[in-house]
Amino acid sequence: MSVVGFLIALRGILLVLPWALELVLMDLILSFLLPFSYLFPNWVYDISSFVAFTNWNWIQCIFEVFNGGKITMSGDVLPEGESAIVIANHVSWTDFYMIQALAVRAGMLGRCRWFSKIELRWVPLLGWGIWAMGMPMVSRKWLKDKKELDRVFSGIVVKKWPTWLISFSEATRYTPKKYEAAKTWCKENNRPIPKHLLYPRTKGFVTTVQHLRKATHVKAVYDMTIAYEHNHKFHEAPTIWQSLSLPSLSGNEGYKFHVDVKRIPLVDLPETEAELAKWLETRWMEKGEFLEAKREEWARS
């Protein structure tokens, strides 16, 4: 390792270590709160949201302030404090920075709840904390996940918890290899092929919309489109460690980060399962056209 590389790694450790220690403390607090969530669910939800805000805002500051990750934004202005269903394409582990940047500006960072893998439930501290926060922990087998989804949806629908319920509709990160496989599947199944995206999984989205329509305070679907560029390579994102350690990410390092958001009122969505699946497919085709236009724009600059 060169001297410069060593200094960058040391800088990253010094930035991340305090945040990581606070993350452990956060998980301890949330794990302690877990038994109380059955007796005082609203209280635990609010406390866990505040605790999560402190940690998530910290890592966002590392990325944007200390490491110079400049996120450009386009699209609709989101109402402050509004609950919504959030869907996004999935390029990298660093996608959460783009979504959190919008959540900070809408005053909803601590209220973000992400679909996560059910296996995390058994991870000490981390899994317990996710459970205490009311995040949906799913296996992607929707019949099997019904009980878990009912638990999460009841908190939003019955208790009216303010929430951004976030999911990556492709269910996996975009890679060129996965894109080629998706194109093959689309051709075999007579489906349109979105540009720069994988074909979306519709079942989770349809289930979420059908349940949260019953929540009077959930007003919209936020469709977020995430894009990266690095050294004229579209969809090339930094690794998590690079995002936490490299200085001047959008300066000397040459990374570009962009997120576009469309706010669609929930009442404007179709009613039936088939129509909702088609709606999501159409959104993905439009997202692909947006990404192609962004790629061309960055190529000219």
C-alpha positions in Angstrom: 0.0 0.0 0.0 1.3 3.5 -0.9 1.6 6.3 1.6 -1.4 8.0 0.0 -3.4 4.8 0.1 -2.5 4.3 3.8 -3.5 7.9 4.7 -6.8 7.6 2.9 -7.5 4.3 4.7 -6.6 5.9 8.0 -8.8 8.8 7.3 -11.7 6.4 6.5 -11.2 4.5 9.8 -11.2 7.8 11.8 -14.4 8.9 10.1 -16.2 5.6 10.3 -15.2 4.3 13.8 -17.2 6.8 15.8 -20.2 6.2 13.6 -19.8 2.4 13.8 -19.6 2.6 17.6 -22.8 4.7 17.6 -24.4 2.0 15.3 -23.6 -0.7 17.9 -25.1 1.6 20.6 -28.2 2.1 18.5 -28.7 -1.6 18.0 -28.3 -2.2 21.7 -31.0 0.5 22.4 -33.3 -1.0 19.8 -32.8 -4.5 21.1 -33.6 -3.3 24.6 -36.8 -1.7 23.3 -37.9 -4.9 21.5 -39.9 -6.5 24.4 -41.6 -3.2 25.0 -42.9 -2.9 21.4 -45.7 -5.3 22.3 -46.9 -3.1 25.2 -46.1 0.3 23.9 -45.8 0.1 20.1 -46.3 3.8 19.3 -43.8 4.8 21.9 -41.2 2.3 20.7 -41.8 3.3 17.1 -41.2 7.0 17.8 -38.1 6.3 20.0 -36.6 4.0 17.4 -37.2 6.5 14.7 -35.3 9.1 16.6 -32.4 6.7 17.3 -32.2 5.7 13.7 -32.2 9.3 12.6 -29.1 10.1 14.6 -27.2 7.3 13.0 -28.5 7.6 9.4 -28.0 11.4 9.4 -24.4 10.8 10.6 -23.4 8.5 7.7 -25.2 10.9 5.3 -22.9 13.7 6.6 -19.8 11.5 6.1 -20.8 11.0 2.5 -22.0 14.5 1.6 -20.1 16.8 3.9 -16.8 15.1 4.8 -16.3 13.1 1.5 -17.8 15.5 -0.9 -20.5 13.3 -2.5 -22.6 15.8 -4.4 -26.0 14.5 -5.2 -27.9 16.3 -7.9 -31.7 16.0 -7.9 -34.6 16.5 -10.3 -38.3 15.9 -10.5 -41.0 16.7 -8.0 -40.7 18.6 -4.7 -41.8 16.2 -2.0 -44.2 17.5 0.7 -42.6 17.7 4.2 -43.7 15.0 6.5 -45.8 13.0 4.0 -46.0 9.3 4.3 -45.5 7.3 1.1 -44.6 4.1 -0.7 -41.1 4.5 -2.1 -39.9 2.4 -5.1 -36.4 2.7 -6.7 -34.1 1.0 -9.0 -31.1 -0.8 -7.4 -27.6 -0.2 -8.7 -25.3 -0.4 -5.7 -25.1 -0.7 -1.9 -24.6 3.1 -1.9 -28.2 3.7 -3.3 -29.4 4.5 0.2 -27.5 7.8 0.1 -29.7 9.1 -2.7 -32.9 8.0 -1.0 -31.8 9.4 2.3 -30.8 12.7 0.8 -34.5 13.2 -0.3 -35.7 11.9 3.0 -33.6 14.5 4.9 -35.1 17.3 2.8 -38.7 15.9 3.4 -38.1 15.6 7.2 -38.7 11.8 7.0 -35.2 10.3 7.5 -36.0 8.7 10.8 -39.3 7.3 9.4 -37.7 5.4 6.6 -38.5 1.7 6.7 -36.8 -0.7 4.3 -37.8 -4.2 3.1 -35.0 -6.4 4.4 -34.1 -10.1 4.2 -35.7 -12.4 6.8 -32.4 -14.0 7.6 -31.3 -10.8 9.3 -33.8 -11.5 12.1 -31.4 -14.0 13.7 -28.4 -11.6 13.6 -27.8 -10.4 17.2 -28.4 -6.7 17.7 -28.7 -5.8 14.0 -31.7 -8.1 13.4 -33.3 -7.3 16.7 -33.0 -3.6 16.0 -34.6 -4.0 12.5 -37.4 -5.9 14.1 -38.0 -3.3 16.8 -38.1 -0.5 14.2 -41.0 -2.2 12.4 -39.2 -3.0 9.2 -40.6 -5.7 7.0 -38.4 -8.8 7.0 -39.3 -10.9 4.0 -38.3 -14.0 2.1 -39.7 -12.8 -1.3 -42.2 -15.7 -1.1 -45.2 -13.5 -0.7 -47.6 -16.2 0.6 -45.0 -17.2 3.2 -44.5 -13.5 4.1 -48.2 -12.7 4.7 -48.0 -12.8 8.5 -44.9 -10.6 8.6 -46.4 -8.1 6.1 -49.7 -8.0 8.2 -47.5 -7.0 11.2 -45.9 -4.2 9.4 -48.9 -3.0 7.5 -51.0 -2.9 10.7 -48.6 -0.5 12.3 -49.0 1.9 9.3 -52.7 1.3 8.6 -54.1 1.0 12.2 -51.7 3.0 14.2 -51.1 5.5 11.4 -47.3 5.5 11.9 -45.7 8.1 9.6 -43.6 6.1 7.2 -41.6 5.9 4.0 -41.9 2.2 3.1 -39.0 1.6 0.7 -38.4 -1.2 -1.7 -36.1 -1.9 -4.6 -38.6 -3.4 -7.1 -35.9 -5.3 -9.0 -35.1 -7.2 -5.8 -31.4 -7.4 -6.7 -28.6 -5.0 -7.8 -28.1 -4.2 -11.5 -25.1 -5.7 -13.1 -24.4 -6.2 -16.9 -24.6 -9.9 -16.5 -28.0 -9.7 -14.8 -29.1 -7.3 -17.4 -28.4 -9.8 -20.2 -30.3 -12.4 -18.3 -33.2 -10.1 -17.8 -33.3 -9.3 -21.6 -33.4 -13.0 -22.3 -36.2 -13.5 -19.9 -38.2 -10.5 -21.3 -37.9 -11.8 -24.8 -39.0 -15.3 -23.8 -42.0 -13.9 -21.9 -43.0 -11.2 -24.4 -42.2 -8.4 -21.9 -40.7 -5.0 -22.8 -37.0 -4.5 -21.9 -36.3 -1.3 -19.9 -33.0 0.4 -20.6 -30.3 0.3 -17.9 -32.7 -1.6 -15.5 -33.8 -5.1 -14.6 -37.4 -6.0 -15.1 -39.3 -5.2 -11.9 -40.8 -7.8 -9.6 -44.5 -6.8 -9.3 -45.9 -9.0 -6.5 -44.4 -7.0 -3.6 -45.4 -3.7 -5.0 -49.0 -4.8 -5.7 -49.3 -6.2 -2.2 -48.0 -3.0 -0.6 -50.3 -0.7 -2.6 -53.3 -2.8 -1.9 -52.7 -2.8 1.8 -51.6 0.8 2.3 -54.5 2.2 0.3 -56.3 1.6 3.6 -54.0 4.0 5.4 -55.6 7.5 5.0 -52.3 9.3 5.8 -50.3 7.4 3.0 -50.9 9.8 0.1 -48.5 8.9 -2.7 -46.0 6.6 -4.4 -42.5 8.1 -4.8 -40.8 6.7 -7.8 -37.0 7.3 -7.5 -34.6 6.8 -10.3 -30.9 6.5 -9.3 -28.0 7.1 -11.6 -24.2 7.1 -11.3 -21.2 7.9 -13.5 -17.5 7.5 -13.0 -14.8 8.3 -15.5 -17.4 8.2 -18.3 -18.7 4.8 -17.2 -22.4 4.9 -16.6 -23.9 3.1 -13.6 -20.4 2.8 -12.0 -20.8 3.5 -8.3 -18.2 3.6 -5.5 -18.1 0.7 -3.0 -19.4 1.3 0.5 -15.8 1.6 1.8 -14.9 4.1 -0.9 -18.0 6.2 -0.1 -16.9 6.3 3.5 -13.2 6.9 3.0 -12.4 8.7 -0.2 -12.2 12.5 0.0 -13.6 14.7 -2.8 -15.9 11.9 -4.3 -17.5 14.3 -6.8 -14.3 16.3 -7.2 -11.0 14.6 -7.8 -12.5 11.1 -7.7 -14.9 12.0 -10.5 -18.1 10.3 -9.3 -21.5 11.7 -10.3 -24.6 10.9 -8.3 -28.2 11.7 -9.4 -31.7 10.9 -8.2 -34.9 11.8 -9.9 -38.2 11.5 -8.0 -41.8 11.4 -9.3 -44.7 11.8 -6.9 -47.8 9.9 -8.0 -50.9 10.3 -5.8 -52.1 7.0 -4.6 -55.6 7.7 -5.7 -54.3 7.9 -9.3 -53.1 4.3 -9.4 -55.2 1.6 -10.9 -57.3 -0.8 -8.8 -56.7 -4.4 -9.9 -53.6 -6.6 -9.4 -53.1 -6.9 -13.2 -53.4 -3.2 -13.7 -51.0 -2.3 -10.9 -48.4 -4.8 -12.3 -48.8 -3.2 -15.8 -48.5 0.3 -14.2 -45.2 -0.7 -12.6 -43.9 -2.1 -15.9 -44.8 1.2 -17.6 -43.0 3.2 -14.9 -39.9 1.0 -15.4 -39.9 1.7 -19.2 -40.1 5.4 -18.5 -37.3 5.2 -15.9 -35.2 3.5 -18.5 -35.8 6.4 -21.0 -34.8 8.9 -18.2 -31.6 7.0 -17.5 -30.7 6.9 -21.2 -31.2 10.6 -21.4 -29.1 11.1 -18.3 -26.3 8.9 -19.7 -26.3 11.0 -22.9 -26.3 14.2 -21.0 -23.3 13.1 -18.9 -21.5 11.8 -22.0 -21.7 15.3 -23.6 -20.4 17.1 -20.5 
